[in-house]
Amino acid sequence: MKYILPTLGAVTATALFAFSSVSHTANAKDTSRTDTFRQLELFADVMARVRGEYVIDVEDSELIEGAMNGMLQSLDPHSSYINPEQWKRMQTTTAGEYGGLGMEVTSQSGVVKVVAPIDDSPAKDAGIKAGDYITEIDGENIIGVSLDEAVERMRGKPGEPITITIIRGDNDPMEFDLVRAVIKSRATKWEIKDGVGYLRIPQFNEKTTDTLKDAVSAMKKEFGGNIPGVVLDLRGNPGGLLDQSVKVSSAFLDGGEVVSTRGRQAKDVNSYSAEKGQLLKDVPLVVLIDSASASASEIVAGAVQDRDRGLVVGMTSFGKGSVQAVIPLRGGRDGALRLTTQRYYTPAGRSIQATGITPDIAIAATSEEETNNRMSESDLPNSIQNELDSDSDEVEIQIEYPPAGFDEKDDYQLKRAIEILKDGSYSTKLAQASQE
């Protein structure tokens, strides 16, 4: 797919061609084009003023990159320009290995906010949590700094120390002394917990499906072929590759639709189905989600829920129901364009954009006060609204909170998920959820 920015000569030719038409439609198009060209001339004038009169010299490339990012980020939080250096790093990250601190971040009101730390990373091990605000890096204030620049400052050579300052709720600022490391996105890990299988997927990258198959194979061997139940933990999973979410769903669904995507044009519709021969056929399933479960993890949870394959337990997910296409520019030599091109829908036709997946059984990990501080897609600037959402359809869910004095380290959500699988009520609760 090619995107061509016309030169002034091409613009003039287009305008003259449009004037030659006598139809009302053509005249309307010509007026629109004329307005666009006038705005482009205004942009060129502003750029010339900055070049000639700004207090310090500025590189043209910086001005143009900033303008492109401003245009794209005004559309939604996930569209942006990727410069050549970022493009190279992005390819490394998608492949499952990169250098840094290991956390998914976004920008909110000019402040870098943690969406979720990655498992087994310096950030996770240090105790950084979803919802934390990063205000300083090595003692330097980063409030108002672009997200890309903040990420660039946090990355570096493995082994290099870094200090970041965090604000969490109403607490005083906290300093975390970290050491940069090569972040290996561990796709799937497993273990047996209290007699049931536990699968943890922290991110959907190129290794996810293969490591999931290995984990299931090892788990079956450990159980002697008869797995009594599985907890699939997608909490804090920020998403990743769409095709991996479909392949992971195939472990629990025997064919049938997992997700569909729809673009701007009526013909721009795609449906993705699970493969036949599910790995965990008839095994009772509980999917754990929270407010940091986003994108690909919401696709899996939504498919399991709509297909009545298992119970979704935890808290309402993040609500990222859009799909981004990464379009290399001139083969990647000039970077790439990350552009939101489609929304995705669960098998029942639900859009979770800005609303998230509502769990069948709502169970909080912490107290009510902390739970209410959840972050969602709708909190991000310029987030796309859910075109299917209606205030009249909103239903207040009953949330179960940990009892007083419960140690958060003991993981109340996981404890309850295991109890649901073992106490004999699973089938009844699944039937109830499918009727709601």
C-alpha positions as a printed Julia matrix, in Angstrom:
436×3 Matrix{Float64}:
   0.0     0.0     0.0
   1.47    3.36   -1.03
   0.8     6.77    0.51
   1.91    9.66   -1.71
   2.25   13.22   -0.44
   1.67   15.38   -3.54
   4.09   18.13   -4.45
   2.79   21.65   -5.06
   2.87   20.93   -8.78
   0.71   17.85   -8.32
  -1.67   19.84   -6.14
  -2.09   22.51   -8.81
  -2.75   19.92  -11.49
  -5.36   18.21   -9.34
  -7.11   21.48   -8.63
  -7.25   22.46  -12.3
  -8.62   19.02  -13.22
 -11.34   19.33  -10.61
 -12.4    22.74  -11.96
 -13.0    21.26  -15.39
 -15.98   19.24  -14.11
 -19.43   20.78  -14.3
 -21.22   18.45  -11.88
 -22.42   19.65   -8.49
 -20.58   16.76   -6.82
 -17.33   17.71   -8.52
 -17.76   21.34   -7.44
 -18.27   20.23   -3.85
 -15.15   18.09   -4.04
 -13.24   20.99   -5.54
 -14.28   23.25   -2.69
 -13.11   20.65   -0.21
  -9.78   20.27   -2.01
  -9.32   24.03   -2.13
  -9.85   24.23    1.63
  -7.34   21.42    2.13
  -4.73   23.13   -0.04
  -5.28   26.37    1.84
  -4.61   24.57    5.11
  -1.45   23.0     3.64
  -0.26   26.45    2.64
  -0.99   27.62    6.19
   1.1    24.74    7.54
   3.97   25.66    5.24
   3.71   29.27    6.42
   3.8    28.24   10.1
   6.79   25.99    9.49
   8.62   28.83    7.69
   7.91   31.17   10.62
   9.28   28.63   13.1
  12.4    28.08   11.0
  13.05   31.8    10.69
  11.92   33.27   14.0
  11.96   30.58   16.72
  14.38   31.32   19.56
  16.71   28.4    18.65
  17.48   26.49   15.48
  15.19   23.54   14.85
  15.77   20.69   12.41
  13.17   20.44    9.64
  12.95   16.69   10.22
  11.98   17.26   13.86
   9.26   19.74   12.87
   7.8    17.42   10.25
   7.92   14.37   12.53
   6.2    16.35   15.27
   3.52   17.5    12.83
   2.87   13.96   11.61
   2.6    12.66   15.17
   0.31   15.52   16.11
  -1.98   14.68   13.2
  -2.09   10.97   13.98
  -2.39   11.25   17.76
  -5.33   13.64   17.36
  -7.2    10.7    15.81
  -6.88    8.22   18.67
  -4.31    7.11   21.3
  -2.92    4.26   19.19
  -2.14    5.93   15.86
   1.34    7.4    15.48
   4.36    7.84   13.26
   7.23    5.43   13.89
  10.6     6.85   12.92
  13.27    4.53   11.46
  15.0     3.91   14.82
  11.71    3.15   16.55
  10.75    0.87   13.66
  13.85   -1.25   14.19
  13.2    -1.46   17.95
   9.55   -2.35   17.36
  10.51   -5.31   15.18
  12.77   -6.56   17.99
  10.04   -6.08   20.61
   7.41   -7.97   18.57
   9.85  -10.84   18.18
   9.84  -11.16   21.97
  13.14   -9.64   23.14
  14.35   -6.07   23.8
  16.28   -3.96   26.28
  14.72   -1.82   28.99
  12.72   -1.99   32.23
   9.81   -4.14   31.1
   6.53   -2.29   31.37
   3.72   -1.19   29.09
   3.15    2.56   29.4
   0.85    5.23   28.02
   0.51    9.0    28.38
  -2.3    10.6    30.35
  -2.57   14.38   30.68
   1.11   14.72   29.83
   2.24   12.18   32.44
   3.61    8.71   31.71
   1.34    6.1    33.25
   2.05    2.4    33.72
  -0.51    0.15   32.02
   1.12   -3.06   33.22
   4.6    -4.32   34.17
   5.8    -7.39   32.28
   6.35  -10.6    34.23
   9.93  -11.34   35.36
  11.15   -7.86   34.44
  13.04   -5.25   36.52
   9.85   -3.18   36.78
   7.72   -6.11   37.98
  10.36   -7.38   40.41
  10.77   -3.88   41.91
   7.06   -3.66   42.71
   5.93   -1.15   40.08
   2.18   -1.49   39.54
  -0.43   -0.72   36.91
  -1.71    2.81   37.43
   1.6     4.2    38.72
   2.67    7.57   37.32
   6.31    8.06   36.31
   7.3    11.66   37.01
  11.12   11.63   36.97
  13.92    9.67   35.34
  17.32    9.94   37.01
  16.13   13.01   38.9
  14.93   14.84   35.78
  11.26   15.81   35.54
   9.53   14.2    32.53
   6.03   15.67   32.98
   5.02   17.02   29.57
   7.69   15.02   27.75
   6.38   12.95   24.82
   5.75    9.28   25.47
   8.3     8.23   22.84
  10.98   10.39   24.45
  10.2     9.04   27.92
  10.43    5.45   26.65
  13.71    6.3    24.91
  15.16    7.6    28.19
  14.15    4.47   30.08
  15.79    2.17   27.56
  19.52    1.63   27.44
  22.26   -0.94   27.62
  21.57   -3.99   29.81
  23.27   -3.6    33.18
  23.01    0.19   33.27
  21.34    1.58   36.42
  18.39    3.95   36.32
  16.28    5.67   38.96
  12.62    6.46   38.31
  10.26    8.39   40.54
   6.73    7.05   40.92
   3.54    8.62   42.26
   0.96    6.1    43.42
  -2.41    7.38   44.56
  -2.13    9.91   47.38
   1.21    8.54   48.58
   4.42   10.54   48.6
   6.69   10.12   45.56
   8.69    6.9    45.63
  12.08    6.29   44.05
  12.91    2.95   42.43
  16.51    2.06   41.67
  16.46   -0.36   38.76
  18.97   -1.99   36.45
  18.16   -2.18   32.75
  17.97   -5.7    31.36
  17.26   -7.57   28.17
  13.53   -8.12   28.41
  12.51  -11.55   27.23
   8.75  -11.67   26.93
   8.05  -15.1    28.36
   4.97  -16.18   26.52
   3.49  -18.99   28.64
   4.33  -20.62   31.94
   2.45  -23.31   33.79
   2.23  -25.07   37.11
  -0.18  -27.09   39.19
  -1.91  -25.09   41.9
  -4.07  -26.83   44.5
  -4.84  -29.7    42.15
  -5.76  -27.72   39.03
  -3.75  -26.49   36.05
  -2.55  -22.9    35.91
  -1.53  -21.23   32.63
  -0.09  -17.71   32.64
   0.18  -15.73   29.38
   1.73  -12.29   30.01
   1.8   -11.13   26.37
   0.84  -12.26   22.87
   4.02  -12.36   20.82
   5.42  -14.68   18.18
   6.33  -17.33   20.76
   2.98  -17.5    22.55
   1.24  -20.34   20.72
   4.25  -22.64   20.61
   5.02  -22.2    24.3
   1.33  -22.68   25.15
   1.33  -26.03   23.33
   4.48  -27.06   25.21
   2.9   -26.03   28.52
  -0.31  -27.96   27.85
   1.66  -31.05   26.81
   3.73  -30.92   30.0
   0.63  -30.33   32.11
  -1.17  -33.34   30.59
   1.83  -35.5    31.33
   1.93  -34.3    34.92
  -1.78  -35.04   35.4
  -1.58  -38.38   33.62
  -3.72  -37.14   30.73
  -6.75  -36.07   32.78
  -6.67  -32.37   33.67
  -9.44  -31.57   36.19
  -9.57  -27.86   35.36
  -7.5   -24.93   34.1
  -7.12  -21.3    35.15
  -5.95  -19.16   32.22
  -4.41  -16.02   33.71
  -4.53  -13.0    31.37
  -4.29  -10.34   34.07
  -1.96   -7.5    33.18
  -1.64   -8.84   29.62
  -1.51   -5.76   27.35
  -2.18   -7.77   24.19
   0.0    -8.14   21.13
  -0.47  -10.03   17.89
  -4.0   -10.69   16.61
  -3.15  -14.03   15.0
  -1.74  -15.3    18.28
  -4.99  -14.54   20.12
  -6.86  -16.63   17.53
  -4.4   -19.52   17.82
  -4.52  -19.44   21.63
  -8.33  -19.53   21.5
  -8.01  -22.69   19.4
  -6.68  -24.47   22.48
 -10.13  -24.13   24.06
 -12.53  -23.86   21.08
 -13.16  -26.58   18.51
 -13.47  -24.35   15.45
 -15.97  -21.51   15.07
 -15.51  -17.76   15.15
 -13.11  -16.16   17.61
 -13.24  -12.56   16.46
 -14.26  -10.41   13.5
 -12.86   -7.09   12.36
 -14.62   -4.31   10.5
 -13.07   -1.31    8.83
 -14.31    1.94    7.36
 -15.73    0.4     4.2
 -18.65   -2.03    4.27
 -16.57   -4.59    2.37
 -13.71   -4.33    4.85
 -14.85   -7.21    7.07
 -12.79  -10.2     8.19
 -13.68  -13.16   10.37
 -11.13  -15.3    12.22
 -11.97  -18.81   13.38
 -10.38  -21.26   15.76
  -8.72  -24.38   14.44
 -10.37  -27.75   14.9
  -9.08  -30.17   17.52
  -8.85  -28.1    20.7
  -5.98  -29.03   23.02
  -8.05  -28.84   26.19
 -11.36  -30.34   25.12
 -14.02  -30.53   27.85
 -11.58  -29.27   30.51
 -13.36  -26.8    32.85
 -11.92  -23.34   32.23
 -11.73  -20.09   34.19
 -10.18  -17.04   32.49
  -8.77  -14.4    34.85
  -8.8   -10.78   33.64
  -8.34   -7.34   35.18
  -8.29   -3.69   34.13
  -4.86   -4.13   32.53
  -6.0    -7.02   30.29
  -6.2    -5.46   26.84
  -6.55   -6.08   23.13
  -5.57   -9.68   22.26
  -6.27  -10.88   25.8
  -9.76   -9.36   25.54
 -10.29  -11.21   22.26
  -9.57  -14.55   23.98
 -11.73  -13.71   27.01
 -14.58  -12.47   24.8
 -14.51  -15.6    22.62
 -14.52  -17.92   25.65
 -17.4   -15.95   27.16
 -19.57  -15.68   24.04
 -19.05  -19.32   23.12
 -19.96  -20.46   26.66
 -16.65  -22.3    26.85
 -15.69  -21.14   30.33
 -16.17  -18.56   33.06
 -14.51  -15.15   32.92
 -13.54  -14.05   36.41
 -11.9   -10.89   37.79
 -12.49   -7.27   36.92
 -13.67   -5.46   33.78
 -10.87   -5.38   31.2
  -9.15   -2.36   29.63
 -11.41   -1.93   26.61
  -9.06   -1.71   23.62
 -11.31   -2.86   20.8
  -9.39   -1.46   17.84
  -6.88   -2.95   15.43
  -3.79   -1.12   14.21
  -2.05   -1.73   10.9
   1.68   -1.05   10.81
   2.48    0.26    7.34
   6.2     0.5     6.45
   7.04    3.71    4.62
   9.34    3.19    1.64
  10.17   -0.3     2.82
  10.8     0.92    6.36
  13.61    3.26    5.36
  11.47    6.2     6.43
   9.95    4.37    9.39
   6.34    3.27    9.47
   2.8     4.4    10.11
   0.82    2.87   12.94
  -2.81    3.51   12.0
  -6.08    2.36   13.51
  -7.87    0.74   10.59
 -10.5    -1.55   12.15
 -12.56   -2.32   15.22
 -12.9    -5.88   16.41
 -16.0    -7.7    17.62
 -16.59  -10.79   19.75
 -18.44  -13.79   18.27
 -21.74  -12.36   19.58
 -21.08   -9.09   17.73
 -20.07   -7.1    20.79
 -17.64   -4.22   20.54
 -15.61   -3.85   23.73
 -14.03   -0.55   22.61
 -13.78    1.76   25.66
 -16.09   -0.54   27.68
 -14.12   -3.77   28.1
 -15.13   -7.34   28.86
 -17.39   -7.58   31.9
 -16.55  -10.73   33.9
 -19.16  -13.39   34.61
 -18.06  -13.28   38.25
 -16.55   -9.97   39.41
 -13.83  -10.49   42.0
 -11.43   -7.75   43.05
  -7.79   -8.26   43.94
  -7.69   -5.46   46.48
  -9.89   -3.2    48.56
 -12.79   -1.22   47.06
 -10.86    2.06   47.19
  -7.92    0.7    45.17
 -10.19   -1.14   42.74
 -12.01    2.08   41.85
  -8.74    3.57   40.62
  -8.71    1.29   37.55
  -7.58    2.75   34.24
  -9.36    2.04   30.97
  -9.22    2.87   27.29
 -11.9     5.53   27.78
  -9.5     7.47   30.04
  -6.99    7.96   27.21
  -7.07   11.22   25.22
  -8.99   11.04   21.92
 -10.13    7.46   22.56
 -12.63    6.15   20.03
 -16.13    5.76   21.4
 -18.02    2.48   21.37
 -20.57    2.86   18.6
 -22.7     0.04   20.06
 -22.63    1.26   23.65
 -25.78    2.63   25.25
 -26.13    4.14   28.71
 -29.47    2.39   29.07
 -27.76   -0.99   28.73
 -25.35   -0.4    31.61
 -25.75   -2.89   34.43
 -24.08   -2.43   37.78
 -22.13   -5.55   38.63
 -21.74   -6.93   42.12
 -18.08   -7.13   43.07
 -16.67   -9.54   45.61
 -13.79   -8.03   47.6
 -11.13   -9.79   49.65
 -12.08  -10.16   53.32
 -10.55   -7.76   55.81
  -6.98   -8.65   56.64
  -6.43  -10.8    53.54
  -2.8   -10.62   52.43
  -2.68   -9.25   48.88
   0.38  -11.42   48.16
  -1.83  -14.51   48.48
  -3.72  -13.5    45.28
  -7.41  -13.51   46.18
  -8.6   -13.63   42.56
  -6.58  -16.76   41.8
  -7.64  -18.36   45.09
 -11.31  -17.86   44.21
 -10.83  -19.03   40.61
  -9.39  -22.32   41.87
 -12.24  -22.69   44.38
 -14.8   -22.2    41.59
 -13.21  -25.05   39.65
 -13.03  -27.36   42.66
 -16.2   -26.73   44.68
 -18.59  -28.41   42.24
 -20.4   -25.21   41.28
 -18.58  -24.62   38.01
 -21.2   -26.14   35.68
 -24.06  -24.35   37.44
 -22.3   -20.99   37.31
 -21.4   -21.49   33.65
 -25.02  -22.23   32.81
 -26.15  -19.13   34.71
 -23.59  -16.95   32.93
 -24.7   -18.19   29.5
 -28.3   -17.16   30.24
 -27.44  -13.59   31.28
